[in-house]
Amino acid sequence: MSSYREFEAEREKIDFLLEQGYMIKGVTENLNGAFLEFEYQGSEVEKNKQEVLQILHPDARKYFSTILVQQQKKQKV
């Protein structure tokens, strides 16, 4: 798979979870990439739903960093 396609696949996974109502709640980085922890922001009954994605591509890591900054700005408003 080409490098761009790898980035696209990881970006689509991130976007899919965000569209489903998840928010990034934690990031664990290591030499192999990053693990993103998502938490569902819907109803109280489903509040404990969590997902974890491993992100390997450097451009996808930049992408989720931008999303984190946007989320922090929204929380301050």
CNS distance restraints for C-alpha pairs under 8 A (distance, minus, plus):
assign (resid   1 and name CA) (resid   5 and name CA) 6.29 0.50 0.50
assign (resid   1 and name CA) (resid   6 and name CA) 6.57 0.50 0.50
assign (resid   2 and name CA) (resid   6 and name CA) 6.35 0.50 0.50
assign (resid   3 and name CA) (resid   7 and name CA) 6.39 0.50 0.50
assign (resid   3 and name CA) (resid  57 and name CA) 7.92 0.50 0.50
assign (resid   4 and name CA) (resid   8 and name CA) 6.16 0.50 0.50
assign (resid   5 and name CA) (resid   9 and name CA) 6.10 0.50 0.50
assign (resid   6 and name CA) (resid  10 and name CA) 6.36 0.50 0.50
assign (resid   6 and name CA) (resid  57 and name CA) 6.90 0.50 0.50
assign (resid   7 and name CA) (resid  11 and name CA) 6.05 0.50 0.50
assign (resid   7 and name CA) (resid  57 and name CA) 5.84 0.50 0.50
assign (resid   7 and name CA) (resid  59 and name CA) 6.44 0.50 0.50
assign (resid   7 and name CA) (resid  60 and name CA) 5.68 0.50 0.50
assign (resid   8 and name CA) (resid  12 and name CA) 6.04 0.50 0.50
assign (resid   9 and name CA) (resid  13 and name CA) 6.40 0.50 0.50
assign (resid  10 and name CA) (resid  14 and name CA) 6.38 0.50 0.50
assign (resid  10 and name CA) (resid  55 and name CA) 6.60 0.50 0.50
assign (resid  10 and name CA) (resid  57 and name CA) 7.68 0.50 0.50
assign (resid  10 and name CA) (resid  60 and name CA) 6.37 0.50 0.50
assign (resid  11 and name CA) (resid  15 and name CA) 6.08 0.50 0.50
assign (resid  11 and name CA) (resid  60 and name CA) 6.00 0.50 0.50
assign (resid  11 and name CA) (resid  63 and name CA) 7.48 0.50 0.50
assign (resid  12 and name CA) (resid  16 and name CA) 5.92 0.50 0.50
assign (resid  13 and name CA) (resid  17 and name CA) 6.44 0.50 0.50
assign (resid  14 and name CA) (resid  18 and name CA) 6.33 0.50 0.50
assign (resid  14 and name CA) (resid  53 and name CA) 7.99 0.50 0.50
assign (resid  14 and name CA) (resid  64 and name CA) 7.72 0.50 0.50
assign (resid  15 and name CA) (resid  19 and name CA) 6.06 0.50 0.50
assign (resid  16 and name CA) (resid  20 and name CA) 6.27 0.50 0.50
assign (resid  17 and name CA) (resid  21 and name CA) 6.65 0.50 0.50
assign (resid  17 and name CA) (resid  22 and name CA) 5.54 0.50 0.50
assign (resid  17 and name CA) (resid  23 and name CA) 7.87 0.50 0.50
assign (resid  17 and name CA) (resid  38 and name CA) 7.81 0.50 0.50
assign (resid  18 and name CA) (resid  22 and name CA) 4.89 0.50 0.50
assign (resid  18 and name CA) (resid  23 and name CA) 6.15 0.50 0.50
assign (resid  21 and name CA) (resid  40 and name CA) 5.79 0.50 0.50
assign (resid  21 and name CA) (resid  41 and name CA) 5.58 0.50 0.50
assign (resid  21 and name CA) (resid  42 and name CA) 6.28 0.50 0.50
assign (resid  22 and name CA) (resid  38 and name CA) 5.78 0.50 0.50
assign (resid  22 and name CA) (resid  39 and name CA) 5.21 0.50 0.50
assign (resid  22 and name CA) (resid  40 and name CA) 4.17 0.50 0.50
assign (resid  22 and name CA) (resid  41 and name CA) 5.55 0.50 0.50
assign (resid  22 and name CA) (resid  42 and name CA) 7.92 0.50 0.50
assign (resid  23 and name CA) (resid  38 and name CA) 5.31 0.50 0.50
assign (resid  23 and name CA) (resid  39 and name CA) 5.46 0.50 0.50
assign (resid  23 and name CA) (resid  40 and name CA) 6.42 0.50 0.50
assign (resid  23 and name CA) (resid  41 and name CA) 6.77 0.50 0.50
assign (resid  23 and name CA) (resid  71 and name CA) 7.97 0.50 0.50
assign (resid  24 and name CA) (resid  36 and name CA) 6.72 0.50 0.50
assign (resid  24 and name CA) (resid  37 and name CA) 5.83 0.50 0.50
assign (resid  24 and name CA) (resid  38 and name CA) 4.47 0.50 0.50
assign (resid  24 and name CA) (resid  39 and name CA) 6.47 0.50 0.50
assign (resid  24 and name CA) (resid  68 and name CA) 6.98 0.50 0.50
assign (resid  25 and name CA) (resid  36 and name CA) 7.71 0.50 0.50
assign (resid  25 and name CA) (resid  37 and name CA) 5.56 0.50 0.50
assign (resid  25 and name CA) (resid  38 and name CA) 5.43 0.50 0.50
assign (resid  25 and name CA) (resid  39 and name CA) 6.16 0.50 0.50
assign (resid  26 and name CA) (resid  36 and name CA) 5.98 0.50 0.50
assign (resid  26 and name CA) (resid  37 and name CA) 4.91 0.50 0.50
assign (resid  26 and name CA) (resid  38 and name CA) 7.11 0.50 0.50
assign (resid  27 and name CA) (resid  34 and name CA) 6.66 0.50 0.50
assign (resid  27 and name CA) (resid  35 and name CA) 5.69 0.50 0.50
assign (resid  27 and name CA) (resid  36 and name CA) 4.82 0.50 0.50
assign (resid  27 and name CA) (resid  37 and name CA) 6.19 0.50 0.50
assign (resid  28 and name CA) (resid  34 and name CA) 5.55 0.50 0.50
assign (resid  28 and name CA) (resid  35 and name CA) 5.10 0.50 0.50
assign (resid  28 and name CA) (resid  36 and name CA) 6.70 0.50 0.50
assign (resid  29 and name CA) (resid  33 and name CA) 5.91 0.50 0.50
assign (resid  29 and name CA) (resid  34 and name CA) 4.17 0.50 0.50
assign (resid  29 and name CA) (resid  35 and name CA) 6.30 0.50 0.50
assign (resid  30 and name CA) (resid  34 and name CA) 6.07 0.50 0.50
assign (resid  32 and name CA) (resid  56 and name CA) 6.54 0.50 0.50
assign (resid  33 and name CA) (resid  54 and name CA) 7.01 0.50 0.50
assign (resid  33 and name CA) (resid  55 and name CA) 5.59 0.50 0.50
assign (resid  33 and name CA) (resid  56 and name CA) 4.48 0.50 0.50
assign (resid  33 and name CA) (resid  57 and name CA) 7.24 0.50 0.50
assign (resid  33 and name CA) (resid  58 and name CA) 7.88 0.50 0.50
assign (resid  33 and name CA) (resid  61 and name CA) 7.93 0.50 0.50
assign (resid  34 and name CA) (resid  54 and name CA) 5.70 0.50 0.50
assign (resid  34 and name CA) (resid  55 and name CA) 5.10 0.50 0.50
assign (resid  34 and name CA) (resid  56 and name CA) 6.54 0.50 0.50
assign (resid  34 and name CA) (resid  61 and name CA) 7.36 0.50 0.50
assign (resid  35 and name CA) (resid  52 and name CA) 6.50 0.50 0.50
assign (resid  35 and name CA) (resid  53 and name CA) 5.55 0.50 0.50
assign (resid  35 and name CA) (resid  54 and name CA) 4.47 0.50 0.50
assign (resid  35 and name CA) (resid  55 and name CA) 6.12 0.50 0.50
assign (resid  36 and name CA) (resid  52 and name CA) 5.45 0.50 0.50
assign (resid  36 and name CA) (resid  53 and name CA) 5.16 0.50 0.50
assign (resid  36 and name CA) (resid  54 and name CA) 6.37 0.50 0.50
assign (resid  36 and name CA) (resid  55 and name CA) 7.35 0.50 0.50
assign (resid  37 and name CA) (resid  50 and name CA) 7.04 0.50 0.50
assign (resid  37 and name CA) (resid  51 and name CA) 5.95 0.50 0.50
assign (resid  37 and name CA) (resid  52 and name CA) 4.65 0.50 0.50
assign (resid  37 and name CA) (resid  53 and name CA) 6.79 0.50 0.50
assign (resid  38 and name CA) (resid  50 and name CA) 5.46 0.50 0.50
assign (resid  38 and name CA) (resid  51 and name CA) 5.07 0.50 0.50
assign (resid  38 and name CA) (resid  52 and name CA) 6.12 0.50 0.50
assign (resid  39 and name CA) (resid  47 and name CA) 7.31 0.50 0.50
assign (resid  39 and name CA) (resid  48 and name CA) 6.99 0.50 0.50
assign (resid  39 and name CA) (resid  49 and name CA) 6.00 0.50 0.50
assign (resid  39 and name CA) (resid  50 and name CA) 4.58 0.50 0.50
assign (resid  39 and name CA) (resid  51 and name CA) 6.64 0.50 0.50
assign (resid  40 and name CA) (resid  46 and name CA) 7.06 0.50 0.50
assign (resid  40 and name CA) (resid  47 and name CA) 5.57 0.50 0.50
assign (resid  40 and name CA) (resid  48 and name CA) 6.86 0.50 0.50
assign (resid  40 and name CA) (resid  49 and name CA) 5.42 0.50 0.50
assign (resid  40 and name CA) (resid  50 and name CA) 6.20 0.50 0.50
assign (resid  41 and name CA) (resid  47 and name CA) 6.07 0.50 0.50
assign (resid  42 and name CA) (resid  46 and name CA) 6.55 0.50 0.50
assign (resid  42 and name CA) (resid  47 and name CA) 6.25 0.50 0.50
assign (resid  43 and name CA) (resid  47 and name CA) 6.08 0.50 0.50
assign (resid  55 and name CA) (resid  60 and name CA) 6.75 0.50 0.50
assign (resid  55 and name CA) (resid  61 and name CA) 6.65 0.50 0.50
assign (resid  56 and name CA) (resid  60 and name CA) 7.42 0.50 0.50
assign (resid  56 and name CA) (resid  61 and name CA) 7.47 0.50 0.50
assign (resid  57 and name CA) (resid  61 and name CA) 6.44 0.50 0.50
assign (resid  58 and name CA) (resid  62 and name CA) 6.43 0.50 0.50
assign (resid  59 and name CA) (resid  63 and name CA) 6.17 0.50 0.50
assign (resid  60 and name CA) (resid  64 and name CA) 6.29 0.50 0.50
assign (resid  61 and name CA) (resid  65 and name CA) 6.24 0.50 0.50
assign (resid  62 and name CA) (resid  66 and name CA) 6.43 0.50 0.50
assign (resid  63 and name CA) (resid  67 and name CA) 6.57 0.50 0.50
assign (resid  64 and name CA) (resid  68 and name CA) 6.17 0.50 0.50
assign (resid  65 and name CA) (resid  69 and name CA) 6.44 0.50 0.50
assign (resid  66 and name CA) (resid  70 and name CA) 6.38 0.50 0.50
assign (resid  67 and name CA) (resid  71 and name CA) 6.17 0.50 0.50
assign (resid  68 and name CA) (resid  72 and name CA) 6.24 0.50 0.50
assign (resid  69 and name CA) (resid  73 and name CA) 6.30 0.50 0.50
assign (resid  70 and name CA) (resid  74 and name CA) 6.33 0.50 0.50
assign (resid  71 and name CA) (resid  75 and name CA) 6.32 0.50 0.50
assign (resid  72 and name CA) (resid  76 and name CA) 6.43 0.50 0.50
assign (resid  73 and name CA) (resid  77 and name CA) 6.64 0.50 0.50
